[in-house]
Amino acid sequence: MAENKKKVTAQEAVQEESFIQKNLKKIGYCVCGLLVLILAVIGANYYFEGQNQKAAEALFPCEQLYQKGDFEKALNGDGQQVLGLVEVAKKYGSTKAGNVAKLYAGLAYAQTGKYEDAEKYLKDFDAKGDEMISPAAIGALGNVYAELGQNDKAVETLKKAAKKADNIVLSPLYLVQAGEILEAEGKTAEALKLYEEVKANYRGSMQGQEIEKYIQRVK
């Protein structure tokens, strides 16, 4: 009986060892898969850091041209040293600098009166992050909608920009712009509501100092 028991115990040990060996292989595959994933992420980060550096270098001369008011060359480059905002955005769009190129491209197209192109790039810009740039980009899109005659979109987008900014510099500016669009459409009650918001919350702003005349105009 005791001998039989030993045999069973030995058999169970062999089965257990076999089970462990099989599962060790599975665990090994899982660990290898995880390592590959981690290395892929690390590799991607290094790639994007490298790509972002290239994008930043390509963006710099475009920014200079934009600041000088040479919007066409800023957008399309010079065929030699300056790549152009459109190409930087296309080639490096997934990087931070490439994302900024989209914003510049949208603004440059707006400056040249090409509002449909401006809308495309401003919508494609990832407006997350900087507390001033993000709402300013949304506000710029709102103004583009106004230029395209899409007034409902313009008002909603400007209100969104004002809310996102939540500061004395940008918020009253966008609220007044939205109010003026509503006022032009004869929606004076809605315009009044926005003007009164400026008066209540941003009285110390440039727009706030003149807001009373807007209020009186629509009453």
C-alpha positions as CSV (number, residue, x, y, z in Angstrom):
1,M,0.0,0.0,0.0
2,A,2.8,2.3,1.0
3,E,4.7,1.4,-2.1
4,N,1.7,2.1,-4.3
5,K,1.2,5.4,-2.6
6,K,4.8,6.4,-3.4
7,K,4.2,5.5,-7.0
8,V,1.1,7.7,-7.2
9,T,3.0,10.5,-5.5
10,A,5.9,10.2,-8.0
11,Q,3.4,10.2,-10.9
12,E,1.7,13.3,-9.6
13,A,5.1,14.9,-9.3
14,V,5.9,14.2,-12.9
15,Q,2.5,15.5,-14.0
16,E,3.0,18.6,-11.9
17,E,6.5,19.2,-13.4
18,S,5.1,18.7,-16.9
19,F,2.3,21.3,-16.1
20,I,4.9,23.8,-14.8
21,Q,7.1,23.3,-17.9
22,K,4.2,24.0,-20.2
23,N,3.1,27.0,-18.3
24,L,6.6,28.3,-18.0
25,K,6.6,28.4,-21.8
26,K,3.4,30.4,-21.8
27,I,4.7,32.8,-19.2
28,G,7.9,33.1,-21.2
29,Y,5.9,34.0,-24.3
30,C,3.9,36.6,-22.3
31,V,7.0,38.2,-20.8
32,C,8.6,38.3,-24.2
33,G,5.5,39.9,-25.7
34,L,5.4,42.5,-22.9
35,L,9.1,43.3,-23.4
36,V,8.6,43.7,-27.1
37,L,5.6,46.1,-26.4
38,I,7.7,48.1,-23.9
39,L,10.6,48.3,-26.3
40,A,8.2,49.4,-29.1
41,V,6.9,52.2,-26.9
42,I,10.4,53.3,-25.9
43,G,11.5,53.1,-29.5
44,A,8.4,55.1,-30.6
45,N,9.2,57.8,-28.0
46,Y,12.8,58.1,-29.2
47,Y,11.5,58.2,-32.8
48,F,9.0,60.9,-32.0
49,E,11.6,62.9,-30.0
50,G,13.9,62.7,-33.0
51,Q,11.1,63.6,-35.4
52,N,10.0,66.4,-33.2
53,Q,13.5,67.9,-33.3
54,K,13.4,67.7,-37.1
55,A,10.0,69.2,-37.2
56,A,11.0,72.1,-34.9
57,E,14.0,72.8,-37.1
58,A,11.8,72.8,-40.2
59,L,9.2,75.0,-38.5
60,F,11.5,77.7,-37.3
61,P,12.1,79.5,-40.7
62,C,8.4,79.2,-41.4
63,E,7.6,81.0,-38.1
64,Q,10.0,83.8,-39.1
65,L,8.3,84.2,-42.5
66,Y,4.9,84.3,-40.8
67,Q,6.1,87.0,-38.4
68,K,7.3,89.0,-41.3
69,G,3.9,88.7,-43.0
70,D,5.2,86.6,-45.9
71,F,2.3,84.1,-45.5
72,E,2.5,82.5,-48.9
73,K,6.2,81.6,-48.5
74,A,5.5,80.5,-44.9
75,L,2.9,78.2,-46.2
76,N,4.5,76.7,-49.2
77,G,8.2,77.2,-48.6
78,D,10.8,78.5,-51.1
79,G,11.6,75.1,-52.8
80,Q,15.1,75.2,-51.2
81,Q,15.8,75.7,-47.5
82,V,12.3,76.4,-46.2
83,L,10.0,73.4,-46.3
84,G,6.8,75.4,-45.6
85,L,4.0,75.0,-43.0
86,V,1.9,72.7,-45.2
87,E,4.7,70.2,-45.7
88,V,5.9,70.4,-42.1
89,A,2.3,69.6,-40.9
90,K,2.0,66.8,-43.5
91,K,5.4,65.2,-42.7
92,Y,5.5,65.7,-38.9
93,G,1.8,66.1,-38.0
94,S,2.1,63.6,-35.1
95,T,4.8,65.6,-33.3
96,K,4.3,68.7,-31.1
97,A,6.1,71.0,-33.6
98,G,4.1,69.5,-36.5
99,N,0.9,70.2,-34.6
100,V,2.0,73.9,-34.1
101,A,2.6,74.0,-37.9
102,K,-1.0,73.1,-38.4
103,L,-2.0,76.1,-36.3
104,Y,0.3,78.5,-38.1
105,A,-0.9,77.1,-41.5
106,G,-4.5,77.8,-40.4
107,L,-3.7,81.3,-39.3
108,A,-1.7,82.0,-42.5
109,Y,-4.5,80.8,-44.7
110,A,-6.9,83.0,-42.8
111,Q,-4.6,85.9,-43.3
112,T,-4.6,85.3,-47.1
113,G,-8.4,85.0,-47.2
114,K,-8.4,81.2,-47.9
115,Y,-10.9,80.4,-45.2
116,E,-11.8,76.9,-46.2
117,D,-8.1,75.9,-46.0
118,A,-7.9,77.8,-42.8
119,E,-10.8,75.8,-41.3
120,K,-9.2,72.5,-42.3
121,Y,-5.9,73.2,-40.5
122,L,-7.4,74.9,-37.5
123,K,-9.8,71.9,-37.0
124,D,-6.9,69.5,-37.4
125,F,-4.9,71.3,-34.8
126,D,-4.9,69.5,-31.4
127,A,-6.1,72.4,-29.2
128,K,-4.9,70.8,-25.9
129,G,-2.2,72.0,-23.6
130,D,-1.2,75.6,-23.4
131,E,-3.8,77.8,-21.6
132,M,-3.4,80.7,-24.0
133,I,-2.7,79.0,-27.3
134,S,-5.5,76.4,-27.1
135,P,-8.4,78.9,-26.6
136,A,-6.8,81.3,-29.1
137,A,-6.8,78.5,-31.7
138,I,-10.5,77.8,-31.0
139,G,-11.2,81.5,-31.2
140,A,-9.4,81.7,-34.6
141,L,-11.6,78.9,-35.9
142,G,-14.7,80.8,-34.7
143,N,-13.6,83.8,-36.6
144,V,-13.0,81.7,-39.7
145,Y,-16.6,80.3,-39.4
146,A,-17.8,83.9,-39.3
147,E,-15.9,84.7,-42.5
148,L,-17.4,81.6,-44.1
149,G,-20.9,82.9,-43.2
150,Q,-21.4,80.0,-40.8
151,N,-22.7,82.2,-38.0
152,D,-24.2,79.6,-35.7
153,K,-20.9,77.7,-35.7
154,A,-19.0,80.9,-35.2
155,V,-21.0,81.9,-32.1
156,E,-20.8,78.5,-30.5
157,T,-17.1,78.2,-31.2
158,L,-16.3,81.7,-29.9
159,K,-18.3,80.9,-26.7
160,K,-16.3,77.7,-26.4
161,A,-13.1,79.6,-26.7
162,A,-14.2,82.2,-24.1
163,K,-15.1,79.4,-21.7
164,K,-11.8,77.5,-22.3
165,A,-9.7,80.6,-21.9
166,D,-11.4,81.7,-18.6
167,N,-9.2,84.8,-18.4
168,I,-9.5,88.6,-18.6
169,V,-7.6,88.8,-21.9
170,L,-9.3,86.4,-24.3
171,S,-12.7,85.6,-22.7
172,P,-14.3,89.0,-23.1
173,L,-12.8,89.4,-26.6
174,Y,-14.6,86.2,-27.8
175,L,-17.8,87.0,-25.9
176,V,-18.0,90.4,-27.6
177,Q,-17.2,88.9,-31.0
178,A,-20.0,86.3,-30.5
179,G,-22.3,89.1,-29.3
180,E,-21.7,91.2,-32.4
181,I,-22.5,88.3,-34.7
182,L,-25.7,87.7,-32.8
183,E,-26.5,91.4,-32.9
184,A,-26.0,91.5,-36.7
185,E,-28.5,88.7,-37.0
186,G,-31.0,90.6,-35.0
187,K,-30.7,88.2,-32.0
188,T,-30.3,91.1,-29.5
189,A,-31.5,89.2,-26.5
190,E,-28.8,86.6,-26.9
191,A,-26.2,89.3,-27.6
192,L,-27.3,91.1,-24.5
193,K,-26.7,88.0,-22.4
194,L,-23.1,87.8,-23.6
195,Y,-22.4,91.5,-23.1
196,E,-23.8,91.3,-19.6
197,E,-21.5,88.4,-18.9
198,V,-18.6,90.5,-19.9
199,K,-19.8,93.3,-17.6
200,A,-20.3,90.9,-14.7
201,N,-17.1,88.9,-15.0
202,Y,-14.6,90.9,-17.0
203,R,-15.2,94.6,-16.2
204,G,-11.5,95.3,-15.9
205,S,-10.8,94.2,-19.4
206,M,-10.4,96.4,-22.5
207,Q,-13.8,95.2,-23.7
208,G,-15.3,95.5,-20.2
209,Q,-14.5,99.2,-20.1
210,E,-16.6,99.8,-23.2
211,I,-19.3,97.1,-22.6
212,E,-22.0,99.6,-21.4
213,K,-22.4,101.0,-24.9
214,Y,-22.9,97.5,-26.3
215,I,-25.5,96.8,-23.7
216,Q,-27.4,100.1,-24.3
217,R,-27.3,99.4,-28.0
218,V,-29.2,96.2,-27.8
219,K,-31.6,97.1,-25.0
